[in-house]
């Protein structure tokens, strides 16, 4: 299939990420509406805001602790980063600013007892390798973007491990939710820059269960064979988006109208004409996108990625 940038009706559709591709696989129509900057009612919901903020500040607190920040410094940073009202909470999922602080204090206690004591954060370009943002330049203007919570290395044997911090309101941790996640495979792009020649690496999922107030861990090994398959899948996703857009049809998947016991935020509007559900791309939008692009520390083209893969 031969497509070009001109085939895409809106450049916002070209910016990909792990979360946006999940939406594409779940329902192409949802992906289209999400990428074209519609604002569903759920984004105004205080509980939803708290849920997103909770995950971000817990991840930030753990990163700062690994980088040597004191408990007081961490709490002050979390307070600055917290976007909802200070006393807003999500009671069902046991999430609030104060519960996020409690989670970090829990993690600090674990570290004092020896948890991950043999691991340290890698340095990259004079800074700690935390929240490293990367972008992969794909054909026809597509760009895949992501970031790594932290890259750790064992002080004893030099083993490399990617730290991925998650929060969950589930009562039990199911390895199947994480084992084959493509998100972790994309992190190899960062490791190419930090450790050229590495053939495999580990991913540590550090999951905070909000209902039981405890951390659980899962460790998976990732190989470059898995990355070869991921590259092909990524290119196929780009082809499918171009096909949807060239025909003007983004299929709706009725089986995805309910997810995690909650109706899709576009359930009652997705059948309407697209132009009434989205906003035009403005100069401010273009400036915002350009500003976002400037924060990506590592940039690599898909051709270079493939060449590295072949070399390995």
C-alpha positions in Angstrom: 0.0 0.0 0.0 1.5 3.3 -1.1 0.4 6.2 1.1 1.8 9.7 1.7 1.4 12.4 4.3 -1.1 14.1 2.1 -3.4 11.1 2.4 -3.9 11.9 6.1 -6.6 14.5 6.5 -5.3 15.8 9.9 -1.6 15.7 11.1 -2.7 15.0 14.6 -3.5 11.5 13.5 0.2 10.9 12.7 1.4 11.1 16.4 1.3 7.7 17.9 1.9 6.3 21.3 1.3 3.1 23.3 -1.9 4.5 24.8 -3.3 5.8 21.5 -2.6 2.6 19.7 -4.5 0.7 22.4 -7.4 2.9 21.4 -6.8 2.2 17.7 -6.9 -1.6 18.4 -9.9 -1.2 20.7 -12.0 0.9 18.3 -10.6 2.9 15.3 -13.4 5.4 15.6 -12.5 6.1 19.2 -8.9 6.6 18.1 -9.9 9.1 15.5 -12.1 11.2 17.9 -9.5 11.0 20.6 -6.6 12.2 18.4 -8.6 15.1 16.9 -8.7 16.7 20.3 -12.3 16.2 21.3 -12.8 16.5 25.1 -15.1 13.8 26.4 -17.1 14.4 29.6 -15.0 11.9 31.4 -12.0 14.2 31.3 -13.9 16.8 33.3 -14.8 14.2 35.9 -13.0 14.9 39.2 -12.5 11.2 39.9 -10.9 10.6 36.5 -8.6 13.6 37.0 -7.5 12.1 40.4 -6.9 8.7 38.8 -4.5 10.1 36.2 -2.8 12.4 38.7 -2.3 9.6 41.3 -0.5 7.4 38.8 1.8 10.3 37.7 2.8 11.4 41.2 3.5 7.9 42.5 5.8 7.3 39.5 7.4 10.7 40.0 8.0 10.0 43.7 9.7 6.7 43.0 11.9 8.3 40.4 13.0 11.1 42.7 13.7 8.6 45.5 16.0 6.6 43.2 17.7 9.9 42.3 18.5 10.6 46.0 15.8 13.1 46.9 14.8 13.2 50.6 11.2 12.4 51.7 10.4 16.1 52.3 11.8 17.1 48.8 9.7 14.4 47.2 6.5 15.4 48.9 7.0 19.0 48.0 7.6 18.0 44.3 4.4 15.9 44.4 2.4 18.8 45.8 3.6 21.0 42.9 2.8 18.3 40.3 -0.7 17.4 41.6 -3.2 19.0 39.3 -6.7 18.3 40.8 -7.9 20.1 43.9 -5.8 19.0 46.9 -8.7 17.3 48.7 -10.3 15.7 45.6 -10.3 11.9 45.7 -11.5 8.8 44.0 -13.0 6.8 46.8 -13.8 3.7 44.8 -10.2 3.2 43.7 -8.7 4.6 46.9 -6.8 7.4 45.2 -6.0 10.9 46.5 -3.0 13.1 47.0 -2.6 12.0 50.6 -2.8 8.3 49.6 -0.2 8.9 46.9 2.1 10.3 49.6 1.4 7.2 51.7 2.4 5.0 48.8 5.7 6.8 48.4 6.4 6.5 52.2 5.6 2.8 51.8 8.1 2.5 49.0 10.8 4.4 51.0 10.3 2.0 53.9 10.7 -0.9 51.6 14.0 0.5 50.3 15.3 1.0 53.8 14.6 -2.7 54.3 16.8 -3.6 51.3 14.3 -3.6 48.5 16.2 -3.2 45.1 19.3 -2.3 47.1 21.6 -3.7 44.4 20.1 -1.6 41.7 21.0 2.0 40.8 19.7 4.5 38.2 21.9 4.8 35.1 23.3 8.1 34.1 22.7 9.5 30.6 24.3 12.7 29.2 25.1 13.8 32.7 21.6 13.2 34.1 19.8 10.4 35.7 18.1 8.1 33.2 14.5 8.8 34.4 11.6 9.9 32.3 13.7 9.5 29.2 11.4 10.5 26.2 12.0 9.0 22.8 10.4 9.3 19.4 10.7 6.9 16.4 10.4 8.6 13.0 8.2 6.3 10.9 7.3 6.4 7.1 4.9 9.0 5.7 5.1 11.4 8.7 4.1 9.0 11.5 5.9 9.4 14.8 5.8 6.9 17.7 6.5 8.6 21.1 7.1 7.2 24.5 9.1 7.6 27.7 10.8 5.3 30.2 10.2 5.7 33.9 13.8 4.7 34.8 16.7 2.6 33.6 18.4 0.6 36.3 21.6 -1.4 36.4 22.7 -4.0 38.9 25.8 -2.9 40.8 27.1 -6.4 41.1 26.8 -8.0 37.6 25.8 -5.1 35.3 22.4 -6.5 34.4 20.2 -3.8 32.8 16.5 -3.4 33.9 13.8 -1.0 32.8 11.6 0.2 35.7 7.9 0.6 34.9 5.7 2.0 37.7 2.0 1.2 37.6 -0.9 1.7 39.9 -3.9 -0.5 40.0 -7.2 -0.7 41.9 -7.5 -4.4 41.3 -7.4 -6.7 44.3 -4.9 -9.1 42.7 -2.0 -8.7 40.3 -2.5 -10.7 37.0 0.8 -11.2 35.1 -1.2 -11.6 31.9 -1.9 -7.9 31.9 1.7 -7.1 31.5 3.7 -10.0 30.1 3.2 -9.3 26.4 2.8 -5.6 26.6 4.3 -3.9 23.5 5.0 -0.8 25.6 8.0 -2.5 27.3 9.4 -3.6 23.9 9.5 0.0 22.7 11.9 0.8 25.6 14.7 -1.0 23.7 15.0 2.2 21.7 16.3 3.9 24.8 18.6 1.1 25.7 20.2 1.2 22.2 21.6 4.6 23.2 22.6 3.7 26.7 24.0 0.2 26.1 24.9 -0.4 22.4 25.2 -4.1 21.7 22.9 -5.3 24.5 20.9 -8.4 23.3 18.3 -8.7 26.0 17.0 -6.8 29.1 14.6 -7.1 31.9 11.5 -5.1 32.6 10.4 -4.7 36.3 6.8 -3.8 36.7 6.4 -2.2 40.1 2.7 -2.1 40.7 1.0 -0.4 43.6 -2.3 -2.0 44.5 -4.4 0.9 45.9 -7.0 -1.3 47.7 -4.4 -3.3 49.7 -1.9 -0.4 50.0 1.0 -2.5 48.9 3.6 -2.9 46.1 3.8 -6.0 44.0 6.5 -6.8 41.4 6.7 -8.7 38.1 9.9 -9.2 36.1 9.9 -10.2 32.4 12.8 -10.8 30.0 12.6 -9.0 26.6 14.6 -10.0 23.6 15.4 -8.4 20.2 13.4 -11.0 18.4 10.3 -9.6 20.1 11.3 -6.2 18.9 11.5 -7.4 15.3 7.9 -8.4 15.5 6.9 -5.2 17.2 8.5 -3.1 14.4 6.4 -5.0 11.8 3.3 -4.5 13.9 4.0 -0.8 14.2 4.3 -0.4 10.5 1.1 -2.3 9.9 -0.7 0.1 12.3 0.5 3.0 10.2 -0.8 1.4 7.1 -4.2 0.7 8.7 -4.6 4.3 9.8 -3.8 5.6 6.3 -6.3 3.1 4.9 -9.0 4.2 7.3 -8.4 7.9 6.6 -8.2 7.5 2.8 -11.6 5.9 2.7 -13.0 8.2 5.3 -14.2 5.3 7.4 -12.9 4.6 10.9 -14.7 1.4 11.9 -16.7 1.3 15.1 -16.3 -1.7 17.3 -19.5 -2.3 19.2 -17.9 -4.8 21.5 -15.7 -2.0 22.9 -18.6 0.3 23.9 -18.3 -1.0 27.4 -14.9 -1.5 29.0 -14.1 -2.2 32.7 -17.8 -1.9 33.5 -17.9 1.7 32.1 -19.6 3.0 28.9 -17.3 4.5 26.3 -17.1 8.3 26.6 -18.1 8.6 22.9 -21.0 6.1 23.1 -23.8 8.7 22.3 -21.9 10.8 19.8 -19.6 8.6 17.7 -22.3 8.1 15.0 -22.5 11.9 14.4 -20.6 13.7 11.6 -16.9 14.0 12.5 -16.7 17.7 11.8 -19.3 18.4 14.6 -17.3 16.4 17.1 -13.8 17.7 16.6 -12.1 21.0 16.5 -10.0 22.5 13.7 -6.2 22.4 14.0 -5.2 25.9 15.1 -1.8 27.7 15.2 -1.9 27.2 18.9 -2.3 23.5 18.4 0.7 23.5 16.1 2.8 25.4 18.6 1.8 23.0 21.3 2.8 20.0 19.2 6.1 21.6 18.4 6.7 22.3 22.1 6.0 18.6 22.9 8.4 17.5 20.3 11.2 19.5 21.8 11.2 17.4 25.0 12.1 14.1 23.3 15.7 13.3 24.4 16.2 10.4 21.9 15.2 10.5 18.3 15.7 7.6 15.9 14.4 6.7 12.5 12.7 3.4 11.7 15.3 2.7 9.1 18.1 3.0 11.7 16.1 0.9 14.1 15.7 -1.8 11.4 19.4 -1.6 10.6 20.3 -2.0 14.3 18.0 -5.0 14.4 19.6 -6.6 11.4 23.1 -6.1 12.8 22.0 -7.8 16.1 
